Amino acid sequence: MEEKQVEVVVVIKKITLILLMSFGFVSFAQKDTLKSYKKKVLETVEVDMLLGFYTQKGTHASVTGGIGNEDLQNIAPTVVIKIPLNEDDVLTADFGFSAYTSASSSNGNPFNTGASTGEDREYSGGDGSGSGGQGPKGSPWVASSGASRKDVLTALSLSYVHATDDRNRYWSSNIGSSYEYDYKSFGFGGGVTQLWNEKNTELSIKAQVYLDQWIPIIPTEIDEYEQFGSDFLIDNQSYFSGVSVLNSNGASVAEYLPSKFTPIDNVNRNSYSFSLGFSQILTHRMQFSIALDLVKQEGWLANPLQRVYFSDKSNYYVGNANNISNYENPSNTDVFHLADDIERLPSTRLKYPLGMRLNYYVNEYLVIRSYFRKYLDDWGVDSNTFQVELPVKFNMSWKITPSFRYFDQTAADYFAPYNQHLSTQDYYTSDYDLSAFSNYQVGGEFVFTDVLSKYGVWKLSLKRIGLRVQNYQRSDGLSAFSISTNFSFVLD
Amino acid sequence: MVVFVSVTSCVSVKEYNRVYLNDADMALKAGLCERFETTYHIYREAAAGANGGKTGGGCGCN
């Protein structure tokens, strides 16, 4: 047991040393080896165990070009451990999973009838009748059994904070990575926070870099076109070999060709951000902060799995010809519109969010917490966010915090609904997350705190339990519900 | 700049007088449980940043 603890300490020390050397803070650490007593930045090890559950419903699935089933469920267990390394230094490890099932994503391959089982290539043909029968069927309104219907994101990050002896300056650095089926991300950053005016005023500067990469998954019909070229409807090896492709009248034709598609030439997506923060105590009951982020993203900023349909191109379908006229109705369960292309967006994006917080301590029972954000970017999105929380303390242990959040945004320049883009455009998306909408979110959080609690696990004492519930309603019809819990422990 | 100079030059609340400001609910940051909301906001909305959350990284970050 002791050997294991020694090994853990050695590993922690190694990680800390790497972080220190990476950002050139070794010199600061060496200067702060005073023998005199200093209050620790963090007194003891703190462990937070969190669990989040999210579910949504909507009718504008982006994978199927802006219409279709958007049902999604996500569950995300996370552990955050803060470890005081000495009086001045704190290491934080943040590890979690995020597992989801998504009707929209499942329709990367919507043809889940017949022998098809998803992204594999087991399907060997339809009946060629042009009117349904036993051939492949799919619908934007029905979740497919395709492999892309679910995924698990795994994420790990480490951050390190060093405080100077007078606690007027804090250096921080972080490194982290995440991985999922079609995407991987690596990030690192660093910053400094300076306090002055008897710690009434605080200024912080932070830089962050994410170096991400797509492992592109594209819609089945586009994927076949990419692999077999213009013969993909007749090539024996193609998924569509022997399958009836229907025109708008339901007649079987061999004209479908997503010729606007060109292969993804850059799988990288990098983000660079520079953040400036300022906070100020205004009175002994009120303080505020301002945060400005400047963010540049570059690379493949579109999602390769998301379809786009052009209004100036003929429409082609696979499935039940009798349901083509009913395509946009959720009662359509067996005909699918073949894509004209995948989503395409500019290779750069500049974002300018400015956020402000103002908190006011009314009395021992009530605090008012408020937040406002103005957001602009060079894709034409202009957004406002306002949030207010009212923590109400019943006694030393129980607290309830009702909250309200309002959000609105204008549409990105490249957004148009289902089947309304033109093939002459350079950039296009039917992702409703980039459309114009407003939403409101109402919810609350219950917190139970017991600093003297004797309940715990191993040497960890449970000090706080939080339960947060939120209801989210968007003006385009998307609705969501989330519930999250937090169990906070400290090491005895 | 005027606001910056004025608020930093005329206000100084001593540390021993910050019992209200040190209340956990007065922290100028989002709570730990809010991280899940921040994540789905990043996925479901085009705007992100300036709230302590991620400014990039992940395929859902528009």
Interface residues (C-beta under 8 A of the other chain):
Chain A: D48 L50 G52 Y54 Q56 N74 A76 T78 V80 S98 L153 G176 S178 E180 D182 Y183 S185 G187 N197 E198 K199 N200 T201 Q208 Y210 D212 W214 R269 N270 S271 Y272 S273 S275 F278 S279 Q280 I281 L282 T283 H284 R285 Q287 F288 S289 A291 L292 D293 V295 Q297 L301 N303 K351 P353 L354 G355 R357 N359 Y361 V367 R369 Y371 R373 Y375 D377 W379 V381 S383 T385 P391 T401 F407 Q409 A412 D433 L434 N439 Q441 E445 G466 R468 Q470 Y472 R474 L478 A480 S482 S484 T485 N486
Chain B: F4 V7 T8 V11 S12 V13 K14 E15 N17 R18 Y20 L21 D23 D25 M26 A27 L28 K29 G31 L32 C33 E34 R35 F36 E37 T39 Y40 H41 Y43 R44 E45 A46 A47 A48 G49 A50 N51 G52 T55 G56 G57 G58 C59 C61 N62
